[in-house]
Amino acid sequence: MSEVARSEPVRTTHRMRRFILYVALLLAAFLGGFIWMGLKYRECSRSLSALERQSSLVKMEVLLGSAAIDARRGDFETARLAVSDFFTSLRAKTDKGIDSALSQAQIDGAQPLFAQRDQAITLLSRGDVASADLLSDLYVAYRALVNP
């Protein structure tokens, strides 16, 4: 009878150790998956951030390009609105500083573009055909700035 009584606690202890081992392995697998997903999330987040920054720069380029085309076609009001949106976006990007989609060199290079803002909007408000050439020059300067 003592033999049976001894083997029962040994079996229980063995089962308990096996159970703890399985739980530990399950937790280790869960933790490994959690860490792997966290690393993937960080990588995807960085990629998304870079793509959003690039997208905002391309949207600004499209605004300026469409303004140049509209001015060339004689649709000066639409061109004026697009140029105004472009300069508002550019100002917002340059004011962000280190969090901007633009590098510090690009922010510094954008300052000459701002010098032509009032002239471009004034020419478009007057319906002057010279505005198309000015917008084309601005477009080329912006492309050179963001696509070195």
N, C-alpha and C positions, 0 to 999 in steps of 0.2 A: 503494500500500500504506500509505503514511503517512496518507492520508485515512481509511482504514478504522480504523487504529489510533487516530486522534484521536477519531473519533465513538463508539467503544466506551466510553471513559471518560466522555464527556459523557452518554451514555445511562445508564450506571451511576449517575452522580452525580444525574441527573434522577430516576431511579427511587428512589434513596435519599432524596432530598428529598421526593418524593411519599409514600413510605412513612412517613417521620418526620411529615409533615403529617397523614396519616391516623391515625397513632397518637396524635398530640397532640390531634386532634379527638375521637377516641374517649375519651381520658382526660378531656378537658374535659366531654364529655357525661356520662361516669360521675360525675365530681365534681359536676356540676350536679344530677344526680339524687340523689346522696348527700346533698348539702346540703338539697335540697328535702324529702327523706324525714326528715332530722333535724329540720327545722322542723315538719313535720307530727307527728312523734313528740312533740316538746315540747308542741305545742298539745293533742294528745290526752291526754298525761300530765297536763297542768294540768286539763283538763276532767274526767278520771277522778278526780283528787284532790278536786276540788270536789264531785263527785257522791258520792264516798265519805264526805266530811264531812257532807254534807246527809243522806245515808242513815243515818248513825249517829245524828244528831239525831232523825230521824223514828222510828227504832227505839226510842229512849228515850221518845219521846212515846207510842208504841204500848204500851210496857210500862206506863207510868203510866195510860194510858186503860183498858187491860185490867184493871189492878189495881182501878181505881175501879168498873168494871162487875162484876168478881168480888165485890168487897166489897158492892156493892148487892144482888147475888144471894145473898149469904150464904156464899160460898165464900172464907172468910177466909184459909185456909192458902195457896191459890193466889195470892190477892191479896198476902199477905205476902211470898211468894217473888218476885213480880213487882216489888214496891216495893223490896225489897232489891237486886234486880238493877238497877233504875233508879238507885238512889242509888250503887251501886258504879260504874256506868258514868258517872254524873255526876261522881263524885269523880275518876275516872280522867281525864275530859275537863278538869276544872278544874286538876288537878295538872300537866297537860302544859304549861300556860302558853302561850307563843307558838306552839307546834305544835298547839294544841288546835283542835277544830272550832268552839269558842266564841271570840268576841272578848273582849277584856279587860273591856268593859262587861258582857257577858253573864256572864263569870266572877264579876264583882263582884255582879251581880244574882242569882246562884245561891246566894249565902251564906244568905239568908233561907230558902231551901228546905231547906237542911241543918239548920236549926234545928228543923224539923218532922219530921225523920227518925225520931227515937226515939219521939216521940208516935205517929206513924202505925204504926210496927211494933208498939208496945205495944198500941194499940187493936186491931190486927188479931190479935195473939196472944191477946187476951182474947175475941175474937169480938164486939166492941162494934160496934153498927150505926152509931155516930157516925163510925166510920172511913171510911165511904162518902162522907160529906160532906167530911171532911178531904181525902181523896184527890181528890175532885172539885175542891176549891179548889186543891190542889197542881197538878192537871192544867191548870187555867185559868192559874195563875201561870207554869207552865213554858211553855205555848204563847205567852203574852204575852212571855216572856223570849226565846224563840228566833225568834218571828215578830213583830217589832215593827211 
